[in-house]
Amino acid sequence: MTLRASRGSSPSRYQPGQGFDSFTLKNTAKTMQTNDLLNVTPDALVKAIVRRRETLASSLPKELERRSEENDRAHSLAKAADEEGKANEDLSNQIDENETFRRRTVSRLWSVRHAVEDTEEALVFWREMEAGGWGHLLEDAQRVEQGGASSYALRKKNEVEDV
């Protein structure tokens, strides 16, 4: 460990010339160099994306089940507190806490449900790409290769025409 020269004796974990490692993130991905990125084939990239999406998709049902149970628990707590609150006015803080908890669980449940839907749609898309359905992604490249306008140029042209 080195000491910061300009700030007295405060220790610094930064070592000149060695870069900075995150203290909070473990096993962070190393950055790829330009040549490494150019060597990645589209097929390999699609396969990696599909594998990652499948891993995510396999964990979501468990998360959905946990969030559903949490939501059910929150609804029963809110209902019980509401019924008790009608009998006892001193429970207003408990009712508010339970209602806040219920709202938070509903939000979390919907987030997981949306993640499940998004993952399923993404898997369908990327599996199509993996099966060789690259056609619509390559249309712009082929048009430019044949001397046509890029998608950016076409979009700008359409914007000018619309005005």
N, C-alpha and C positions, 0 to 999 in steps of 0.2 A: 504494500500500500504506500502511495506517495503522499506527500503533504503539499497542499496548495501554497505556492510561494507568496501569492498576493493576498491571501486571506488568513494568514496566521497558521494555526496548527490544525485546521479542519481537515480530516482525511478525505482523500478523493480516490475513488475506485477507477477513475479514468486513467489509462496508461497511454501516453502519447505514442502514436503510430500503431496502436493495436485496435483501434475502434472502440466502440462502446457496446457492451452486452447488456441486454435488458435484464433487470432484476425481477421483473414480474412475469415475463413470458418465458416459458420453458420450451425447449426444442423448437425454436423459431426456425423457419425455413431460411436457408441461405439464399442470397440473391444469385440469379443466374447471369452469366456474362452474355454479351450480345451473340457470340458464336454459338453458345449453348442454346439460346432461344431460337436461333435460326435453324438449328438441327432438330427441333421438335416438329414432328410431322403432324398435320391436322388429324390424322387417324389416331395417333397416340394421344393427342390432346383430348379428342372426343372420348376415347376410352377412359382416360383419367377423370374426365368430368362425369361420365356415367357411373364409374366406380364410386366417386365421392357422393353423388346424388343417391345411389343405392344405399350407401352406408347411412346417409341422413334419413332416408325413407325407412330403413329398418329400425331406427331409434325413435321415430315419431309416434308409432302406435303406443309404446310404453309411456311416452310423455303425455299423449292424449288421454290415456287411461288415468294417469296421476292427476292431471288437471281436471278431469271430469269428477274424480273422487273428491278433490279439493273443492270444486264448485258445489257438489252435493252437500258436503259438510258445511260450507259457508251459507247455503240456502237454509239448511236446517237450523243453524245457529241464529241466523237473522230472524227466522220465523219464531223460534223459541223466545228470543229476546223481545220480539215485538209483542208476543202474547203476555209475557211477564211484565213488560213495560206498561201495558194497559192496566194491569193490576197494581203496579208499583211505579210511581212517577220518578223515583230516585235512580232508575236504571237507564236514564237517557244517554249517559256516556257509553254504556255497554251496547245500547241499541245502535248508536252512531258508529262505534268500532266494528260491530258485526256487519253493518251495512257497507262500510268502507271495505272490509274484507271481502264481502260478497261481490262488490263491484270490481275489485281487483282480480278476483278469481274468474269472473266472467270475461274480463279483458284478456287474461292469460289463456283461458280456454279458447276464445276466438282466435287468438294469435296462433295457437298450435293448429287449430282447424284450418286456418288459412295457409300455414306452412305445409300441411299435408296436401292440400289442393295444389299449391304452387309446385311442390316437389313432384307430384304425379304428372302435372303438365310438363314440367321440365324433363322428366324421365322419358315421356313420350317423344318430345322434341329431339333430345339427344340420342335416343335409341334409333330414331329415324336417320339422324346424321351418321350414326355408327353403321347403319345398314347401307349407307351410300347415297342417302338423299341430299346431296350437296347442291343440287341444281339451282335452287333459288338463291343460295348464298353466292354462287359463282356468276350469276347473270351480270352483275355490275362489273366484275373483273373482266369478263369476256367482252362486254360492250366497250370498255375503255381500251382493252387490247386491240380491238378492231377499229380504234380511232374515234369512238363515240364519246359522249360526255359522261363525266363521273356522276355518281348519285348526288354529290354536293352541288355540282354545276346544274344538274337538272332541278334540284330543289330551289336553288337561287333563281333559275329561270322561271319556275312556277310561281315563286313569290312575287317577282316583278310583274308577271302577267296578271296575277290576282289583284294587284294594286291599281 
